[in-house]
Amino acid sequence: MTQSDKTAVIFDIDGTLLKSEHLDEKYFVMALRDVLGDVILKERWSHYTKVTDNGIIAEILEHNRKPYSTTVIDAVRERFTGYLEDHFNNGGLCKPVRGARVFFNQLATKHEYTVGIATGGWEKTARMKLARAKFDIGNVPLSSSTNSDDRTEIMLHCLDRLQGPFRKMVYIGDGLWDKRACEKLGWLFIGIGRKLEGKCEHRFDDFQESDTILELIRSHPTA
């Protein structure tokens, strides 16, 4: 099998591989308040134009008429990282989505797939959460909001690190922003989680139906 016969499968993290959305939201908001004070936030993260850590902070600054500052973004990131470290040091959990660890490992060992991770979160905290959930990502490329504030650019950054060319590209995520990014890039999107029910063509509650997900990836027309 040549490299061009392979399929690139790239995973989101929060809500896809990990049950970490509420954990992330809690500490992200706390970090924002610590650094920025009582700023106005939108009702849902999906209401932001760029649903990445850096992108959300930039938009919050704009909407609250505060100047854009990498120093502010760095400060929020450090506070957020500190909260997560305290959470884990005090025995806090970060559980995998059902079947996610087995499915991820299964794909990582199959010759016809090349696996990567592209998340809207920051790299350091992403790796912390994956380690806590006992994901062995080894040499799996991980691209994040540390690389860009735009999700499509993060996904393309990961794809570039996978060193194609590939027969097709697949992204597995849990948000409508993931779906929109795949539509823009022309990739196959597989949704995970109930919040996408009725909102995308291919969706699973979790990774328990691993054989069905694999068959979908295999049989779907080349992207």
N, CA and C atoms as a LAMMPS dump frame, in Angstrom:
ITEM: TIMESTEP
0
ITEM: NUMBER OF ATOMS
669
ITEM: BOX BOUNDS ff ff ff
-5.0000000000000000e+02 5.0000000000000000e+02
-5.0000000000000000e+02 5.0000000000000000e+02
-5.0000000000000000e+02 5.0000000000000000e+02
ITEM: ATOMS id mol type element x y z
1 1 1 N 0.838 -1.197 0
2 1 2 C 0 0 0
3 1 3 C 0.877 1.252 0
4 2 1 N 0.619 2.146 -0.967
5 2 2 C 1.361 3.396 -1.026
6 2 3 C 0.684 4.446 -0.138
7 3 1 N 1.415 5.518 0.143
8 3 2 C 0.866 6.578 0.992
9 3 3 C -0.41 7.158 0.397
10 4 1 N -0.459 7.276 -0.941
11 4 2 C -1.621 7.874 -1.595
12 4 3 C -2.856 6.986 -1.537
13 5 1 N -2.708 5.725 -1.109
14 5 2 C -3.846 4.829 -0.937
15 5 3 C -4.436 4.921 0.462
16 6 1 N -3.785 5.65 1.331
17 6 2 C -4.222 5.712 2.724
18 6 3 C -5.286 6.785 2.941
19 7 1 N -5.958 6.658 4.078
20 7 2 C -6.966 7.63 4.492
21 7 3 C -6.469 8.35 5.74
22 8 1 N -6.552 9.674 5.743
23 8 2 C -6.204 10.46 6.921
24 8 3 C -7.453 10.601 7.79
25 9 1 N -7.349 10.177 9.038
26 9 2 C -8.466 10.313 9.986
27 9 3 C -7.994 11.208 11.124
28 10 1 N -8.631 12.373 11.248
29 10 2 C -8.227 13.37 12.233
30 10 3 C -9.35 13.551 13.252
31 11 1 N -8.999 13.531 14.521
32 11 2 C -9.969 13.596 15.607
33 11 3 C -9.955 14.951 16.303
34 12 1 N -11.138 15.427 16.662
35 12 2 C -11.291 16.477 17.655
36 12 3 C -11.081 15.814 19.027
37 13 1 N -11.013 16.615 20.085
38 13 2 C -10.804 16.045 21.422
39 13 3 C -12.026 16.195 22.313
40 14 1 N -12.349 17.421 22.703
41 14 2 C -13.392 17.661 23.703
42 14 3 C -14.777 17.34 23.144
43 15 1 N -15.467 16.397 23.781
44 15 2 C -16.772 15.968 23.317
45 15 3 C -16.7 14.875 22.272
46 16 1 N -15.502 14.615 21.754
47 16 2 C -15.306 13.589 20.727
48 16 3 C -14.545 12.405 21.304
49 17 1 N -13.306 12.625 21.699
50 17 2 C -12.533 11.577 22.37
51 17 3 C -12.756 11.599 23.884
52 18 1 N -13.021 12.789 24.419
53 18 2 C -13.126 12.96 25.87
54 18 3 C -14.453 13.584 26.283
55 19 1 N -14.937 13.185 27.442
56 19 2 C -16.11 13.826 28.05
57 19 3 C -15.616 15.015 28.877
58 20 1 N -15.155 16.022 28.188
59 20 2 C -14.461 17.121 28.867
60 20 3 C -15.083 18.483 28.625
61 21 1 N -16.253 18.544 27.956
62 21 2 C -16.814 19.844 27.609
63 21 3 C -17.139 20.68 28.838
64 22 1 N -17.79 20.063 29.836
65 22 2 C -18.187 20.824 31.027
66 22 3 C -16.957 21.232 31.845
67 23 1 N -15.977 20.361 31.888
68 23 2 C -14.72 20.67 32.577
69 23 3 C -14.046 21.859 31.917
70 24 1 N -13.969 21.822 30.603
71 24 2 C -13.349 22.907 29.846
72 24 3 C -14.091 24.217 30.042
73 25 1 N -15.411 24.154 29.921
74 25 2 C -16.21 25.376 30.022
75 25 3 C -16.064 26.02 31.394
76 26 1 N -16.125 25.214 32.431
77 26 2 C -16.021 25.734 33.799
78 26 3 C -14.718 26.504 34.005
79 27 1 N -13.6 25.87 33.676
80 27 2 C -12.312 26.492 33.952
81 27 3 C -11.949 27.581 32.945
82 28 1 N -12.459 27.463 31.728
83 28 2 C -12.215 28.507 30.726
84 28 3 C -12.899 29.8 31.144
85 29 1 N -14.144 29.705 31.575
86 29 2 C -14.872 30.891 32.027
87 29 3 C -14.221 31.476 33.274
88 30 1 N -13.804 30.623 34.209
89 30 2 C -13.117 31.117 35.409
90 30 3 C -11.85 31.874 35.041
91 31 1 N -11.082 31.317 34.097
92 31 2 C -9.843 31.968 33.663
93 31 3 C -10.129 33.301 32.978
94 32 1 N -11.178 33.33 32.147
95 32 2 C -11.573 34.574 31.487
96 32 3 C -11.92 35.652 32.507
97 33 1 N -12.725 35.284 33.509
98 33 2 C -13.143 36.248 34.531
99 33 3 C -11.951 36.74 35.356
100 34 1 N -11.038 35.828 35.647
101 34 2 C -9.849 36.22 36.421
102 34 3 C -9.054 37.307 35.713
103 35 1 N -8.915 37.146 34.398
104 35 2 C -8.049 38.048 33.627
105 35 3 C -8.803 39.28 33.122
106 36 1 N -10.034 39.07 32.654
107 36 2 C -10.765 40.156 31.987
108 36 3 C -11.852 40.795 32.842
109 37 1 N -12.158 40.208 33.977
110 37 2 C -13.212 40.768 34.814
111 37 3 C -14.589 40.393 34.304
112 38 1 N -15.571 41.24 34.541
113 38 2 C -16.968 40.935 34.233
114 38 3 C -17.317 41.296 32.796
115 39 1 N -16.67 40.616 31.849
116 39 2 C -16.957 40.867 30.434
117 39 3 C -18.232 40.14 30.019
118 40 1 N -18.839 40.631 28.947
119 40 2 C -20.045 40.004 28.406
120 40 3 C -19.642 38.827 27.526
121 41 1 N -20.25 37.672 27.777
122 41 2 C -19.999 36.474 26.977
123 41 3 C -21.257 36.11 26.21
124 42 1 N -21.09 35.5 25.061
125 42 2 C -22.249 35.028 24.304
126 42 3 C -22.85 33.803 24.996
127 43 1 N -24.123 33.543 24.689
128 43 2 C -24.857 32.478 25.368
129 43 3 C -24.248 31.109 25.12
130 44 1 N -23.777 30.869 23.903
131 44 2 C -23.203 29.572 23.537
132 44 3 C -21.88 29.797 22.811
133 45 1 N -20.967 28.825 22.963
134 45 2 C -19.684 28.92 22.261
135 45 3 C -19.898 28.882 20.749
136 46 1 N -20.965 28.167 20.315
137 46 2 C -21.231 28.06 18.879
138 46 3 C -21.599 29.403 18.253
139 47 1 N -21.924 30.397 19.083
140 47 2 C -22.27 31.715 18.561
141 47 3 C -21.036 32.542 18.186
142 48 1 N -19.86 32.044 18.546
143 48 2 C -18.627 32.747 18.167
144 48 3 C -18.219 32.353 16.745
145 49 1 N -17.58 33.275 16.063
146 49 2 C -17.197 33.039 14.672
147 49 3 C -16.128 31.954 14.57
148 50 1 N -15.14 32.018 15.44
149 50 2 C -14.062 31.03 15.458
150 50 3 C -14.1 30.304 16.799
151 51 1 N -14.589 29.064 16.765
152 51 2 C -14.756 28.32 18.016
153 51 3 C -13.445 27.6 18.353
154 52 1 N -12.467 28.397 18.722
155 52 2 C -11.184 27.924 19.22
156 52 3 C -10.852 28.79 20.43
157 53 1 N -9.959 28.324 21.289
158 53 2 C -9.642 29.107 22.485
159 53 3 C -9.154 30.509 22.135
160 54 1 N -8.19 30.594 21.234
161 54 2 C -7.67 31.901 20.839
162 54 3 C -8.72 32.738 20.124
163 55 1 N -9.49 32.09 19.252
164 55 2 C -10.508 32.802 18.487
165 55 3 C -11.611 33.372 19.361
166 56 1 N -12.052 32.594 20.362
167 56 2 C -13.103 33.059 21.269
168 56 3 C -12.628 34.255 22.086
169 57 1 N -11.411 34.176 22.617
170 57 2 C -10.894 35.284 23.419
171 57 3 C -10.771 36.554 22.574
172 58 1 N -10.282 36.418 21.347
173 58 2 C -10.15 37.583 20.466
174 58 3 C -11.503 38.234 20.225
175 59 1 N -12.536 37.42 20.037
176 59 2 C -13.869 37.963 19.777
177 59 3 C -14.472 38.58 21.044
178 60 1 N -14.209 37.984 22.195
179 60 2 C -14.671 38.567 23.461
180 60 3 C -14.054 39.947 23.662
181 61 1 N -12.772 40.071 23.367
182 61 2 C -12.104 41.367 23.483
183 61 3 C -12.751 42.393 22.552
184 62 1 N -13.018 41.968 21.324
185 62 2 C -13.623 42.878 20.348
186 62 3 C -15.016 43.32 20.799
187 63 1 N -15.855 42.373 21.229
188 63 2 C -17.231 42.697 21.607
189 63 3 C -17.309 43.543 22.873
190 64 1 N -16.286 43.422 23.713
191 64 2 C -16.256 44.217 24.928
192 64 3 C -15.408 45.482 24.788
193 65 1 N -15.051 45.768 23.528
194 65 2 C -14.308 46.991 23.187
195 65 3 C -12.993 47.094 23.96
196 66 1 N -12.346 45.96 24.012
197 66 2 C -11.018 45.914 24.615
198 66 3 C -10 45.63 23.509
199 67 1 N -8.819 46.187 23.589
200 67 2 C -7.825 45.961 22.519
201 67 3 C -7.34 44.515 22.492
202 68 1 N -7.117 44.028 21.277
203 68 2 C -6.548 42.682 21.134
204 68 3 C -5.139 42.668 21.723
205 69 1 N -4.838 41.616 22.479
206 69 2 C -3.531 41.531 23.142
207 69 3 C -3.119 40.082 23.309
208 70 1 N -1.976 39.723 22.757
209 70 2 C -1.467 38.369 22.968
210 70 3 C -1.102 38.152 24.432
211 71 1 N -0.775 39.224 25.131
212 71 2 C -0.471 39.115 26.557
213 71 3 C -1.7 38.654 27.328
214 72 1 N -2.865 39.191 26.973
215 72 2 C -4.118 38.787 27.615
216 72 3 C -4.418 37.323 27.311
217 73 1 N -4.269 36.93 26.053
218 73 2 C -4.525 35.537 25.667
219 73 3 C -3.584 34.601 26.421
220 74 1 N -2.324 34.975 26.514
221 74 2 C -1.357 34.156 27.261
222 74 3 C -1.757 34.039 28.729
223 75 1 N -2.254 35.128 29.298
224 75 2 C -2.648 35.13 30.708
225 75 3 C -3.848 34.217 30.942
226 76 1 N -4.828 34.258 30.034
227 76 2 C -5.993 33.369 30.158
228 76 3 C -5.558 31.923 30.026
229 77 1 N -4.67 31.649 29.08
230 77 2 C -4.182 30.284 28.888
231 77 3 C -3.472 29.774 30.135
232 78 1 N -2.659 30.601 30.74
233 78 2 C -1.934 30.172 31.933
234 78 3 C -2.876 29.92 33.109
235 79 1 N -3.898 30.769 33.261
236 79 2 C -4.865 30.56 34.329
237 79 3 C -5.648 29.271 34.094
238 80 1 N -6.068 29.067 32.863
239 80 2 C -6.813 27.86 32.508
240 80 3 C -5.976 26.611 32.764
241 81 1 N -4.719 26.659 32.35
242 81 2 C -3.807 25.533 32.574
243 81 3 C -3.66 25.259 34.067
244 82 1 N -3.533 26.305 34.848
245 82 2 C -3.405 26.14 36.289
246 82 3 C -4.624 25.491 36.912
247 83 1 N -5.797 25.899 36.478
248 83 2 C -7.028 25.293 36.999
249 83 3 C -7.103 23.802 36.659
250 84 1 N -6.73 23.453 35.434
251 84 2 C -6.744 22.038 35.041
252 84 3 C -5.726 21.233 35.845
253 85 1 N -4.545 21.792 36.018
254 85 2 C -3.516 21.104 36.805
255 85 3 C -3.994 20.865 38.234
256 86 1 N -4.627 21.858 38.838
257 86 2 C -5.168 21.69 40.19
258 86 3 C -6.251 20.615 40.212
259 87 1 N -7.096 20.624 39.189
260 87 2 C -8.167 19.624 39.085
261 87 3 C -7.592 18.214 39.075
262 88 1 N -6.584 17.995 38.248
263 88 2 C -6 16.662 38.136
264 88 3 C -5.16 16.304 39.364
265 89 1 N -4.444 17.267 39.909
266 89 2 C -3.636 17.009 41.107
267 89 3 C -4.493 16.655 42.314
268 90 1 N -5.745 17.101 42.3
269 90 2 C -6.666 16.796 43.386
270 90 3 C -7.55 15.585 43.084
271 91 1 N -7.129 14.804 42.11
272 91 2 C -7.836 13.566 41.799
273 91 3 C -8.983 13.709 40.826
274 92 1 N -9.111 14.875 40.208
275 92 2 C -10.185 15.088 39.24
276 92 3 C -10.038 14.191 38.025
277 93 1 N -11.169 13.877 37.404
278 93 2 C -11.189 12.933 36.29
279 93 3 C -11.352 13.634 34.947
280 94 1 N -11.03 12.917 33.917
281 94 2 C -11.3 13.318 32.541
282 94 3 C -11.508 12.012 31.774
283 95 1 N -12.759 11.637 31.615
284 95 2 C -13.071 10.311 31.092
285 95 3 C -13.17 10.305 29.566
286 96 1 N -12.803 9.187 28.96
287 96 2 C -12.968 9.06 27.508
288 96 3 C -14.424 8.823 27.139
289 97 1 N -14.813 9.234 25.954
290 97 2 C -16.099 8.867 25.387
291 97 3 C -16.11 7.351 25.204
292 98 1 N -17.277 6.747 25.357
293 98 2 C -17.363 5.282 25.282
294 98 3 C -16.776 4.75 23.976
295 99 1 N -15.836 3.843 24.107
296 99 2 C -15.221 3.185 22.963
297 99 3 C -14.159 4 22.259
298 100 1 N -13.942 5.251 22.69
299 100 2 C -13.034 6.141 21.956
300 100 3 C -11.596 5.662 21.998
301 101 1 N -11.132 5.241 23.157
302 101 2 C -9.73 4.84 23.292
303 101 3 C -9.432 3.602 22.442
304 102 1 N -10.336 2.642 22.468
305 102 2 C -10.146 1.416 21.681
306 102 3 C -10.169 1.739 20.189
307 103 1 N -11.134 2.561 19.77
308 103 2 C -11.248 2.913 18.357
309 103 3 C -10.032 3.689 17.877
310 104 1 N -9.599 4.644 18.672
311 104 2 C -8.421 5.448 18.33
312 104 3 C -7.193 4.55 18.163
313 105 1 N -6.978 3.649 19.12
314 105 2 C -5.833 2.735 19.047
315 105 3 C -5.944 1.798 17.855
316 106 1 N -7.17 1.369 17.567
317 106 2 C -7.408 0.473 16.437
318 106 3 C -6.991 1.127 15.128
319 107 1 N -7.406 2.369 14.923
320 107 2 C -7.048 3.064 13.693
321 107 3 C -5.553 3.344 13.619
322 108 1 N -4.958 3.679 14.759
323 108 2 C -3.542 4.038 14.786
324 108 3 C -2.643 2.869 14.403
325 109 1 N -3.153 1.644 14.528
326 109 2 C -2.343 0.461 14.219
327 109 3 C -2.661 -0.145 12.854
328 110 1 N -3.647 0.404 12.15
329 110 2 C -4.008 -0.119 10.833
330 110 3 C -3.222 0.608 9.739
331 111 1 N -2.652 -0.158 8.829
332 111 2 C -1.783 0.416 7.81
333 111 3 C -2.522 1.339 6.844
334 112 1 N -3.826 1.112 6.668
335 112 2 C -4.545 1.915 5.682
336 112 3 C -4.962 3.292 6.194
337 113 1 N -4.681 3.565 7.484
338 113 2 C -5.049 4.853 8.066
339 113 3 C -3.827 5.567 8.635
340 114 1 N -3.883 6.892 8.561
341 114 2 C -2.916 7.728 9.256
342 114 3 C -3.712 8.656 10.157
343 115 1 N -3.4 8.64 11.437
344 115 2 C -4.237 9.296 12.445
345 115 3 C -3.59 10.582 12.948
346 116 1 N -4.421 11.608 13.141
347 116 2 C -3.969 12.87 13.712
348 116 3 C -5.022 13.446 14.644
349 117 1 N -4.669 14.508 15.337
350 117 2 C -5.58 15.193 16.254
351 117 3 C -5.548 16.683 15.942
352 118 1 N -6.737 17.28 15.806
353 118 2 C -6.851 18.72 15.572
354 118 3 C -7.926 19.267 16.499
355 119 1 N -7.533 20.107 17.429
356 119 2 C -8.442 20.603 18.446
357 119 3 C -8.452 22.127 18.496
358 120 1 N -9.596 22.673 18.898
359 120 2 C -9.689 24.115 19.075
360 120 3 C -9.114 24.579 20.399
361 121 1 N -8.715 23.627 21.25
362 121 2 C -8.085 23.967 22.518
363 121 3 C -6.592 24.201 22.347
364 122 1 N -5.934 24.506 23.453
365 122 2 C -4.49 24.716 23.422
366 122 3 C -3.749 23.395 23.56
367 123 1 N -2.528 23.325 23.014
368 123 2 C -1.796 22.059 22.967
369 123 3 C -1.482 21.505 24.355
370 124 1 N -0.978 22.341 25.244
371 124 2 C -0.556 21.834 26.551
372 124 3 C -1.717 21.215 27.31
373 125 1 N -2.84 21.91 27.351
374 125 2 C -3.985 21.388 28.093
375 125 3 C -4.625 20.195 27.377
376 126 1 N -4.562 20.192 26.053
377 126 2 C -5.069 19.041 25.303
378 126 3 C -4.284 17.785 25.66
379 127 1 N -2.983 17.907 25.693
380 127 2 C -2.15 16.75 26.037
381 127 3 C -2.367 16.321 27.487
382 128 1 N -2.576 17.278 28.388
383 128 2 C -2.851 16.954 29.781
384 128 3 C -4.112 16.097 29.901
385 129 1 N -5.165 16.509 29.207
386 129 2 C -6.445 15.798 29.288
387 129 3 C -6.347 14.404 28.669
388 130 1 N -5.701 14.304 27.53
389 130 2 C -5.546 12.995 26.885
390 130 3 C -4.731 12.046 27.755
391 131 1 N -3.699 12.568 28.379
392 131 2 C -2.879 11.732 29.264
393 131 3 C -3.691 11.26 30.464
394 132 1 N -4.513 12.169 31.02
395 132 2 C -5.332 11.8 32.177
396 132 3 C -6.339 10.722 31.82
397 133 1 N -6.836 10.756 30.586
398 133 2 C -7.789 9.753 30.117
399 133 3 C -7.088 8.513 29.572
400 134 1 N -5.76 8.463 29.694
401 134 2 C -4.944 7.314 29.322
402 134 3 C -4.957 7.016 27.83
403 135 1 N -4.944 8.092 27.03
404 135 2 C -4.731 7.936 25.593
405 135 3 C -3.232 7.96 25.34
406 136 1 N -2.747 6.969 24.639
407 136 2 C -1.341 6.935 24.256
408 136 3 C -1.239 7.508 22.848
409 137 1 N -0.93 8.802 22.764
410 137 2 C -0.889 9.413 21.434
411 137 3 C 0.499 9.315 20.809
412 138 1 N 1.492 8.857 21.579
413 138 2 C 2.816 8.589 21.02
414 138 3 C 3.291 9.666 20.078
415 139 1 N 3.51 9.283 18.816
416 139 2 C 3.976 10.232 17.806
417 139 3 C 2.848 10.779 16.936
418 140 1 N 1.605 10.634 17.402
419 140 2 C 0.463 11.14 16.638
420 140 3 C 0.524 12.671 16.593
421 141 1 N 0.534 13.286 15.413
422 141 2 C 0.57 14.744 15.33
423 141 3 C -0.656 15.371 15.982
424 142 1 N -0.445 16.443 16.724
425 142 2 C -1.529 17.167 17.381
426 142 3 C -1.407 18.639 17.029
427 143 1 N -2.434 19.162 16.374
428 143 2 C -2.484 20.585 16.048
429 143 3 C -3.594 21.224 16.87
430 144 1 N -3.425 22.51 17.196
431 144 2 C -4.316 23.122 18.185
432 144 3 C -4.437 24.622 17.98
433 145 1 N -5.156 25.268 18.896
434 145 2 C -5.28 26.718 18.867
435 145 3 C -3.939 27.398 19.109
436 146 1 N -2.968 26.652 19.57
437 146 2 C -1.602 27.164 19.69
438 146 3 C -1.025 27.46 18.303
439 147 1 N -1.52 26.735 17.285
440 147 2 C -1.038 26.907 15.92
441 147 3 C -1.828 27.926 15.117
442 148 1 N -3.122 28.096 15.432
443 148 2 C -3.97 29.03 14.702
444 148 3 C -5.249 29.276 15.498
445 149 1 N -5.919 30.392 15.219
446 149 2 C -7.214 30.64 15.857
447 149 3 C -8.373 30.181 14.984
448 150 1 N -8.07 29.616 13.807
449 150 2 C -9.081 29.186 12.849
450 150 3 C -9.098 27.661 12.733
451 151 1 N -10.277 27.066 12.876
452 151 2 C -10.368 25.605 12.915
453 151 3 C -9.928 24.94 11.611
454 152 1 N -10.317 25.501 10.478
455 152 2 C -9.897 24.893 9.218
456 152 3 C -8.374 24.927 9.074
457 153 1 N -7.764 26.017 9.523
458 153 2 C -6.304 26.109 9.462
459 153 3 C -5.648 25.098 10.406
460 154 1 N -6.26 24.874 11.565
461 154 2 C -5.74 23.868 12.495
462 154 3 C -5.817 22.479 11.863
463 155 1 N -6.933 22.192 11.218
464 155 2 C -7.106 20.897 10.561
465 155 3 C -6.103 20.713 9.433
466 156 1 N -5.9 21.757 8.643
467 156 2 C -4.932 21.677 7.543
468 156 3 C -3.504 21.578 8.069
469 157 1 N -3.23 22.235 9.186
470 157 2 C -1.914 22.133 9.817
471 157 3 C -1.639 20.69 10.211
472 158 1 N -2.651 20.031 10.777
473 158 2 C -2.499 18.626 11.156
474 158 3 C -2.309 17.748 9.921
475 159 1 N -3.116 17.983 8.896
476 159 2 C -3.007 17.195 7.664
477 159 3 C -1.616 17.32 7.066
478 160 1 N -1.072 18.531 7.077
479 160 2 C 0.274 18.757 6.54
480 160 3 C 1.307 17.942 7.323
481 161 1 N 1.119 17.859 8.642
482 161 2 C 2.052 17.102 9.472
483 161 3 C 1.919 15.592 9.257
484 162 1 N 0.785 15.154 8.724
485 162 2 C 0.602 13.728 8.444
486 162 3 C 1.338 13.285 7.182
487 163 1 N 1.757 14.249 6.387
488 163 2 C 2.621 13.996 5.222
489 163 3 C 1.968 13.045 4.215
490 164 1 N 0.891 13.531 3.573
491 164 2 C 0.195 12.781 2.534
492 164 3 C 1.046 12.634 1.277
493 165 1 N 0.427 12.495 0.116
494 165 2 C -1.005 12.67 -0.143
495 165 3 C -1.843 11.491 0.347
496 166 1 N -3.165 11.74 0.479
497 166 2 C -4.078 10.72 0.95
498 166 3 C -5.221 10.52 -0.038
499 167 1 N -5.788 9.332 0.018
500 167 2 C -6.924 9.011 -0.837
501 167 3 C -8.15 9.809 -0.426
502 168 1 N -8.337 9.968 0.878
503 168 2 C -9.439 10.78 1.398
504 168 3 C -9.082 11.291 2.779
505 169 1 N -9.806 12.338 3.207
506 169 2 C -9.601 12.932 4.526
507 169 3 C -10.902 12.86 5.309
508 170 1 N -10.791 12.464 6.566
509 170 2 C -11.95 12.31 7.438
510 170 3 C -11.689 13.076 8.729
511 171 1 N -12.714 13.804 9.195
512 171 2 C -12.607 14.475 10.485
513 171 3 C -13.749 13.994 11.364
514 172 1 N -13.434 13.659 12.601
515 172 2 C -14.429 13.175 13.555
516 172 3 C -14.536 14.199 14.674
517 173 1 N -15.715 14.792 14.83
518 173 2 C -15.895 15.855 15.812
519 173 3 C -17.289 15.862 16.395
520 174 1 N -17.541 16.819 17.289
521 174 2 C -18.824 16.846 17.999
522 174 3 C -19.588 18.145 17.821
523 175 1 N -19.088 19.087 17.029
524 175 2 C -19.73 20.393 16.927
525 175 3 C -20.124 20.763 15.509
526 176 1 N -21.112 21.649 15.409
527 176 2 C -21.502 22.141 14.091
528 176 3 C -20.356 22.889 13.433
529 177 1 N -19.482 23.491 14.239
530 177 2 C -18.318 24.189 13.677
531 177 3 C -17.376 23.19 13.007
532 178 1 N -17.333 21.957 13.526
533 178 2 C -16.539 20.905 12.889
534 178 3 C -17.144 20.531 11.536
535 179 1 N -18.455 20.405 11.529
536 179 2 C -19.158 20.084 10.28
537 179 3 C -18.914 21.158 9.231
538 180 1 N -19.046 22.425 9.637
539 180 2 C -18.851 23.529 8.685
540 180 3 C -17.427 23.553 8.144
541 181 1 N -16.46 23.262 9.004
542 181 2 C -15.065 23.231 8.553
543 181 3 C -14.864 22.132 7.511
544 182 1 N -15.484 20.987 7.734
545 182 2 C -15.353 19.876 6.773
546 182 3 C -16.031 20.208 5.451
547 183 1 N -17.164 20.882 5.507
548 183 2 C -17.835 21.304 4.277
549 183 3 C -16.943 22.254 3.484
550 184 1 N -16.275 23.127 4.181
551 184 2 C -15.38 24.086 3.523
552 184 3 C -14.188 23.376 2.882
553 185 1 N -13.673 22.35 3.561
554 185 2 C -12.484 21.653 3.08
555 185 3 C -12.805 20.493 2.142
556 186 1 N -14.055 20.055 2.115
557 186 2 C -14.423 18.916 1.286
558 186 3 C -14.054 17.576 1.905
559 187 1 N -13.993 17.528 3.23
560 187 2 C -13.664 16.293 3.942
561 187 3 C -14.94 15.586 4.383
562 188 1 N -14.849 14.282 4.589
563 188 2 C -15.934 13.527 5.194
564 188 3 C -16.003 13.878 6.671
565 189 1 N -17.205 14.228 7.141
566 189 2 C -17.39 14.539 8.554
567 189 3 C -18.213 13.45 9.223
568 190 1 N -17.716 12.964 10.356
569 190 2 C -18.452 12.003 11.173
570 190 3 C -18.688 12.657 12.533
571 191 1 N -19.964 12.826 12.873
572 191 2 C -20.319 13.469 14.127
573 191 3 C -20.406 12.481 15.273
574 192 1 N -19.986 12.93 16.438
575 192 2 C -20.066 12.121 17.654
576 192 3 C -20.865 12.905 18.706
577 193 1 N -21.833 12.237 19.319
578 193 2 C -22.582 12.87 20.396
579 193 3 C -23.995 13.261 20.003
580 194 1 N -24.859 13.352 21.004
581 194 2 C -26.28 13.586 20.751
582 194 3 C -26.609 15.019 20.358
583 195 1 N -25.728 15.965 20.647
584 195 2 C -26.054 17.342 20.29
585 195 3 C -26.053 17.566 18.778
586 196 1 N -25.523 16.598 18.03
587 196 2 C -25.537 16.689 16.57
588 196 3 C -26.669 15.88 15.956
589 197 1 N -27.526 15.324 16.776
590 197 2 C -28.625 14.496 16.273
591 197 3 C -29.509 15.31 15.331
592 198 1 N -29.694 14.775 14.123
593 198 2 C -30.504 15.446 13.121
594 198 3 C -29.818 16.615 12.441
595 199 1 N -28.547 16.828 12.731
596 199 2 C -27.851 17.991 12.206
597 199 3 C -26.714 17.648 11.25
598 200 1 N -26.419 16.368 11.095
599 200 2 C -25.389 15.971 10.127
600 200 3 C -25.736 14.596 9.574
601 201 1 N -25.186 14.298 8.417
602 201 2 C -25.554 13.067 7.713
603 201 3 C -25.065 11.825 8.434
604 202 1 N -23.877 11.865 8.982
605 202 2 C -23.284 10.691 9.635
606 202 3 C -23.017 11.013 11.099
607 203 1 N -23.724 10.351 12.004
608 203 2 C -23.588 10.648 13.427
609 203 3 C -23.738 9.384 14.266
610 204 1 N -22.937 9.31 15.324
611 204 2 C -22.998 8.202 16.272
612 204 3 C -22.959 8.777 17.686
613 205 1 N -23.635 8.097 18.613
614 205 2 C -23.615 8.565 20.003
615 205 3 C -22.208 8.524 20.575
616 206 1 N -21.469 7.475 20.201
617 206 2 C -20.111 7.267 20.706
618 206 3 C -19.403 6.326 19.737
619 207 1 N -18.375 5.625 20.206
620 207 2 C -17.594 4.758 19.317
621 207 3 C -17.901 3.278 19.524
622 208 1 N -19.033 2.985 20.173
623 208 2 C -19.384 1.585 20.41
624 208 3 C -19.646 0.838 19.102
625 209 1 N -20.169 1.546 18.1
626 209 2 C -20.412 0.921 16.787
627 209 3 C -19.171 1.101 15.905
628 210 1 N -18.056 0.652 16.402
629 210 2 C -16.787 0.895 15.709
630 210 3 C -16.741 0.273 14.319
631 211 1 N -17.299 -0.922 14.168
632 211 2 C -17.283 -1.58 12.857
633 211 3 C -18.087 -0.781 11.832
634 212 1 N -19.215 -0.226 12.274
635 212 2 C -20.045 0.583 11.374
636 212 3 C -19.319 1.865 10.974
637 213 1 N -18.631 2.483 11.929
638 213 2 C -17.876 3.702 11.627
639 213 3 C -16.748 3.401 10.644
640 214 1 N -16.051 2.297 10.868
641 214 2 C -14.97 1.909 9.958
642 214 3 C -15.493 1.628 8.557
643 215 1 N -16.623 0.972 8.459
644 215 2 C -17.198 0.671 7.157
645 215 3 C -17.612 1.95 6.437
646 216 1 N -18.127 2.911 7.189
647 216 2 C -18.489 4.208 6.597
648 216 3 C -17.242 4.889 6.031
649 217 1 N -16.17 4.884 6.796
650 217 2 C -14.918 5.499 6.33
651 217 3 C -14.406 4.791 5.085
652 218 1 N -14.469 3.467 5.092
653 218 2 C -13.954 2.689 3.945
654 218 3 C -14.777 2.913 2.698
655 219 1 N -16.113 2.921 2.852
656 219 2 C -17.001 2.895 1.684
657 219 3 C -17.368 4.268 1.155
658 220 1 N -17.154 5.299 1.941
659 220 2 C -17.547 6.634 1.49
660 220 3 C -16.707 7.036 0.28
661 221 1 N -17.347 7.654 -0.73
662 221 2 C -16.595 8.074 -1.916
663 221 3 C -15.384 8.926 -1.55
664 222 1 N -14.364 8.815 -2.358
665 222 2 C -13.14 9.579 -2.108
666 222 3 C -13.445 11.056 -2.024
667 223 1 N -12.946 11.697 -0.94
668 223 2 C -13.208 13.129 -0.76
669 223 3 C -12.342 13.952 -1.698
